[in-house]
């Protein structure tokens, strides 16, 4: 190593969570710009960034020194007392490969054995794993500095000797620092003396937590975010000086004028550290084949057997394709990989655990299909193996598997048992400070109110990839706020410094890593929130070190399908399997074409519903295309695809050779595989080369694209005599589609699942919706949607019942019985306890229920929820009466339980009847409206009725459509709706800071969101609250692929009567009409004088009718008492309101005081 003045050995990246702002790429760049040939990474208690740091340093030509600022327990790491005061810090650096493996073990043990507030090691572990490491006494929080500051010099000396004994000779240093803190001066002086006394060297470091001095205030804000403090808090954590930055060698030299040897030792340590980590290798576990067979032979045997099961006697073409794929797999070294995946999928299927038909490009492999890893025939669907595993660009295959989400843990447990608990772990993920979160966090630590922070954050456009720099360009409101408001400007300045920093670790929802031996030989481990072992490295670093990572995904749709089929089998005796569902079922395609896609996998969004109606799928290829088309990018092809499919324009091909490739998609390029096949057929590319072309087109690198364009044009001319100009045009077309074309293999897998769910809905709707409801119990919005769909399909949804309901939704007769666990405050455990308790006989009363279940699951809140949800309606008492008895019944049942436990219970049990005591206490039943509110609160829906029904006859004249029918109307269609407001949110426009409102309106058929824009909101005569009846006028909006209403008018029922009623028509049957009734009608009309005309429609028995208009003195003001009085005279349904058909298309602003 070249001679230099200094190397930083004590450095924190943002993986020292919420305690450092150094991003690894910028940190490495800073070392390079400072002319330092090496730099260390010593994050607090973890190795999260080790591989990222190692790769960045190697790419920059700098030596990476891996390290770790350890938390050291003063006593044993197993001791759990004394809080954090019993923990000190020390610095560890990797000297060689042995030290690297020892550091992996130390970092792992700190989490798995020593975690107490922090991941801790102890001196016993250090002695066991100190070889190959360099240790130092650390910062001011080290044990030695702490003893010095306590005045315990003897204790400091003993600590130095104890720590030094843990390392090889010459591998322990006394660390001195100078950030301008008075405590550091004391420690430096005493450590210098101790160094001479015990014969150990000094080393100088700077405790780097940010890159530049001017970053100190952003770092201070970050500390406050991490500790929940505000900058103005006096007792909060602080660093005391703005000196914890990445200093130059000159700056470091000026800080240690009396200790040049300490600076030189930093360079000597760097020179002594030599570590090479093998990246890009393969550390997959070994799958043991049967005795006498190699892995390759065993894989071939399994594939041959599977091929025959799939195809009968396979053709020569199939055998050639299989042989080719196996050859590639053997050549690339992934035989064991395929056997491992086959094994756990086979185990899952043997255990009856639902497995998805495939996911991603793996469905393009005939080997995967023959092994049963996938259930999509790659030959039938024209899928390409090289899209999955390219022999011309070898990278690990990636097979992600969907399992039933309830039973996914069983598969993971099987893998643990097969390969060893220590060889399998879940994978860590890291959450970062996004733009909005950074603004909210910084605003809080600066002392801004929640409202100020929320308003500022909402000015940032919603986009997962949004940055504050981009937001300031794209949001005029945010830019204006920054320009004119000092507080906002400071928030945004600090937030920009912090956005993107790592905030917290998490556990990947599906990722599992499997090693050939104990994982700690390859990767450090930590603990997840549930106590599970997780890797300290995320997906990419794990792939870099060559470990096998798999995605074990839980897919709810598989559970729904399995539950549906089980219910069909139980109730009908028919045994149906997903693979036996016919793919040419007319009823299924009719359901899809009608847009009845609620609950259908991948096809249930409003946009997909519209697309299904528009494209009218008629075969499985159409369904697969739907899944691929409805995504950003491919959506541009929808008009061309639809017009060609529906015969509006002719199907054309850029070259006749493209017809076999594009025929199924009506000449429109949708899939990535089509790009590959076109390059192969037209220009003579191998499919491996064609995959490289596809990747290059996706990345759009100009130099690479020029090279491929030349190859393609020359290939077209050479193979098919295609003129250069035509070949150029075809290449342009391919390039355009390759950028956003979808993977057909994945689309085929999910298209098949979509079709299967549609088939079950078309033929077994009760079983299907019941299964869906059971699997969506935790999502009240989804439950409400599915209940509305059941009602639309005329399937009755029966109230919960403690004597008939199971824990989950079940099929009962031709309807669906509500599950007890789907009642708020009940839960699965209590529901199953109730179901178990009633098995000997049904409950006869509330006291009987409590007596048989007390002590296990019942409490006041749970019983109240059961009663108010209607689950106890069969106890022959009103819901209000039952609620009044809860405390007495619980008390009596608890007493009975104690008596039983003491052997005195039999007589008491017989006597127990608290309900009799209160039989005549006379609690009136809850009003209907209150009962319905309770149902809505506890079930998420109105079940026994709907609040709108009470007003239905009054509202119906003003409605032009029910909400449930709006899905069939075009964008911009004017409508007038009547219903109840279930949600009212008043917000402030970011553009002009004027208030507007988002409403949720529902009637007995469905619900819909409406936007009340500022002009209309300003003109409203009143403020609105949830639970109020309203009449809403507006236009259908289908923006953002959703369905909503752009409101143009919002009125109460009384206002609507004044605004919209043009006349009242009274239908009078002249037969049997008594003359005195004319006088009664006149009297009633005169009691409500107004401006609304009255018409008398006199009907004769022969069907003829005469319309009479009384004089203006009989004109009325319409109100409910008037209408009720008229109905009593002329009969129910004989009073007709003639209402204006005009619906305002836009808001005519007229501000009113509210």
HUDAVEN-V885200 format. One record per helix or strand of 3 or more residues. SS is the DSSP state (A for helix, B for strand). FROM is the first residue (numbers start at 1). LEN is the number of residues. If there is no record, write none. Layout:
BEGIN
((SS,FROM,LEN) (SS,FROM,LEN))
END
This chain:
BEGIN
((A,24,10) (B,38,4) (A,50,11) (B,63,11) (A,83,4) (B,87,8) (A,97,16) (A,123,7) (B,133,4) (A,143,7) (A,153,12) (B,172,5) (A,182,17) (B,202,3) (A,213,15) (A,249,7) (A,260,13) (A,295,17) (A,316,17) (A,335,16) (A,360,5) (A,366,6) (A,385,3) (B,400,5) (A,408,12) (A,421,3) (B,424,9) (A,435,11) (A,450,9) (A,468,7) (A,476,9) (A,486,13) (B,502,13) (A,519,3) (B,525,3) (B,533,3) (A,539,6) (B,548,8) (A,556,17) (A,578,3) (A,586,8) (A,606,10) (A,620,10) (A,634,12) (A,656,10) (A,672,12) (A,687,13) (A,702,19) (A,724,17) (A,744,20) (A,765,11) (A,780,13) (B,810,3) (B,815,3) (A,820,3) (A,827,11) (A,846,8) (A,860,9) (A,873,3) (A,879,23) (A,905,7) (A,914,4) (A,928,12) (A,947,12) (A,963,6) (B,974,15) (B,995,8) (B,1007,6) (A,1014,6) (B,1029,9) (A,1039,3) (B,1044,8) (A,1053,8) (B,1061,9) (A,1076,11) (B,1089,11) (B,1105,5) (A,1112,3) (A,1120,11) (B,1135,5))
END
